[in-house]
């Protein structure tokens, strides 16, 4: 009986010496501050302050990787002694709070006042730049004061007539053989502004310019027809028909450059043979026409 009791006592003593310290060591090693000094004080603070972070916080995939000692809650210790690399120690510390450690980077500071030199001399002036776009027109300004009355100007030219035309005819025959004879007319078709004088049988130019004239007559059987279109006292063109057994219509046309107060008229020539133009007193066989083409004032 005494022997059995001694065996039981020895068995429990062995268990107490070898097994119990191992369990205690495993329990202590699972605590995050088991390897740090003052662990007992930190454990008390953890239970006394409910707002302090605990190991049971969830861990996200965005957190930085942990070593094998921090991945599980097994009895492995987390080494935070001096032999652990400082960067690894900082990562383990921030992993406990379930956050990534901040990155610290030293930024060099340069004192620019030391590098600043003395003020240099003024450089040459540069070229002008390109002109910009034209802006919108501005609003009109206020009206200015009324100016003084100017001097009276010169009188303008009197009203001028820029048209001239006439057309006249004769119904009586005319004979001439011993002297020159002016051909006068007894019928008026057109006489603009009375520039053709029916009493003298002459056209008086009041508008200088280029004119066109036309003369039509009927010859006499067996008699000569010899006439001139005159400009002032100058013979310009001739209208001529030889004596013949048949009477015919004869015509002559001309253009003249006339000055103011020039005269245009028809004259029968004197000669050895009888000179005549035919008409019967009822129909118009003789006509004289003229009109202005272009006045000189438009030059």
SULZI-V670088 format. One record per residue. N is the residue number from 1. SS is DSSP state (~ for helix, > for strand, _ for the rest). PSI is psi in whole degrees, -180 to 180 (none if undefined). BURIAL is 1 if it has 9 or more other C-alpha atoms within 8 Angstrom, else 0. Layout:
N	SS	PSI	BURIAL
N	SS	PSI	BURIAL
This chain:
1	_	-45	0
2	~	-33	0
3	~	-40	0
4	~	-38	0
5	~	-38	0
6	~	-37	0
7	~	-43	0
8	~	-40	0
9	~	-40	0
10	~	-38	0
11	~	-46	0
12	~	-33	0
13	~	-39	0
14	~	-43	1
15	~	-42	1
16	~	-36	1
17	~	-41	0
18	~	-42	0
19	~	-46	1
20	~	-44	1
21	~	-35	1
22	~	-42	0
23	~	-43	0
24	~	-42	0
25	~	-41	0
26	~	-41	1
27	~	-41	1
28	~	-37	0
29	~	-23	1
30	_	-12	1
31	_	138	0
32	_	-26	0
33	_	23	1
34	_	-29	1
35	_	-5	1
36	_	153	0
37	_	152	0
38	_	32	0
39	~	-37	1
40	~	-39	0
41	~	-41	0
42	~	-35	1
43	~	-40	1
44	~	-39	0
45	~	-34	0
46	~	-42	1
47	~	-29	0
48	~	-30	0
49	_	107	0
50	_	-11	0
51	_	-1	0
52	_	145	0
53	_	149	0
54	_	166	0
55	_	-21	0
56	_	4	0
57	_	144	0
58	_	149	0
59	_	132	0
60	_	165	0
61	_	-22	0
62	_	-16	0
63	_	155	1
64	_	154	0
65	_	148	0
66	_	162	1
67	_	174	0
68	~	-28	0
69	~	-28	1
70	~	-10	1
71	~	-33	0
72	_	168	0
73	_	33	0
74	_	-175	0
75	_	25	0
76	_	145	1
77	_	152	0
78	_	116	0
79	_	119	0
80	_	23	1
81	_	-173	0
82	_	-22	0
83	_	-18	0
84	_	143	1
85	_	137	0
86	~	-39	0
87	~	-38	0
88	~	-39	0
89	~	-38	1
90	~	-39	1
91	~	-41	1
92	~	-38	1
93	~	-42	0
94	~	-25	1
95	~	-29	1
96	~	-33	1
97	_	10	1
98	_	49	1
99	_	156	0
100	_	142	1
101	_	141	0
102	_	152	0
103	_	127	0
104	_	131	0
105	_	128	0
106	_	125	0
107	_	121	0
108	_	138	0
109	_	130	0
110	_	129	0
111	_	103	0
112	~	-22	0
113	~	-24	0
114	~	-36	0
115	~	-15	0
116	_	126	0
117	_	-171	0
118	_	156	0
119	_	129	0
120	_	176	0
121	_	158	0
122	_	130	0
123	_	173	0
124	_	156	0
125	_	137	0
126	_	177	0
127	_	157	0
128	_	145	0
129	_	177	0
130	_	151	0
131	_	141	0
132	_	179	0
133	_	149	0
134	_	131	0
135	_	171	0
136	_	145	0
137	_	140	0
138	_	170	0
139	_	151	0
140	_	144	0
141	_	174	0
142	_	152	0
143	_	140	0
144	_	177	0
145	_	152	0
146	_	131	0
147	_	174	0
148	_	157	0
149	_	133	0
150	_	175	0
151	_	156	0
152	_	133	0
153	_	176	0
154	_	155	0
155	_	140	0
156	_	171	0
157	_	146	0
158	_	161	0
159	_	131	0
160	_	148	0
161	_	126	0
162	_	22	0
163	_	141	0
164	_	130	1
165	>	146	1
166	>	157	1
167	>	117	1
168	>	162	1
169	>	169	1
170	>	135	1
171	_	0	1
172	_	147	0
173	_	168	1
174	>	134	0
175	>	144	0
176	>	132	1
177	_	-19	1
178	_	-12	0
179	_	165	0
180	_	145	1
181	>	131	0
182	>	136	1
183	_	115	1
184	_	164	1
185	_	155	1
186	_	-1	1
187	>	132	0
188	>	129	1
189	>	-49	0
190	>	132	0
191	>	81	1
192	~	123	1
193	~	21	0
194	~	40	0
195	_	-14	1
196	>	126	1
197	>	114	1
198	_	-23	1
199	_	-38	0
200	_	-17	0
201	_	25	1
202	>	148	1
203	>	126	1
204	>	121	1
205	_	122	1
206	_	-16	0
207	_	106	1
208	_	141	1
209	>	-166	1
210	>	128	1
211	>	155	1
212	>	132	1
213	>	149	1
214	>	134	1
215	>	130	1
216	>	130	1
217	>	167	1
218	>	125	1
219	_	167	1
220	_	142	1
221	_	136	1
222	_	17	0
223	_	152	1
224	>	145	1
225	>	115	1
226	>	109	1
227	>	159	1
228	>	144	1
229	>	121	1
230	>	145	1
231	>	110	1
232	_	-117	0
233	_	19	0
234	>	133	0
235	>	122	1
236	>	-61	0
237	>	161	0
238	>	146	1
239	>	120	1
240	>	142	1
241	>	130	1
242	_	157	0
243	_	140	1
244	_	159	0
245	_	-13	0
246	_	140	0
247	_	144	1
248	_	164	0
249	>	131	0
250	>	142	1
251	>	153	1
252	>	138	1
253	>	153	0
254	>	155	0
255	>	140	0
256	>	149	0
257	>	107	0
258	>	147	1
259	_	169	1
260	_	139	0
261	_	9	0
262	_	152	1
263	>	139	1
264	>	130	1
265	>	175	1
266	>	137	1
267	>	136	1
268	>	135	1
269	_	145	1
270	_	147	1
271	_	-177	1
272	_	-34	0
273	_	164	0
274	_	133	1
275	>	125	1
276	>	159	1
277	>	147	1
278	_	147	1
279	_	155	1
280	_	2	0
281	_	-5	0
282	_	-49	0
283	_	159	0
284	_	111	1
285	_	-15	1
286	>	127	1
287	>	148	1
288	>	126	1
289	>	151	1
290	>	149	1
291	>	157	1
292	>	130	1
293	>	-49	0
294	>	122	0
295	>	152	1
296	~	-21	0
297	~	-16	0
298	~	-2	0
299	_	none	0
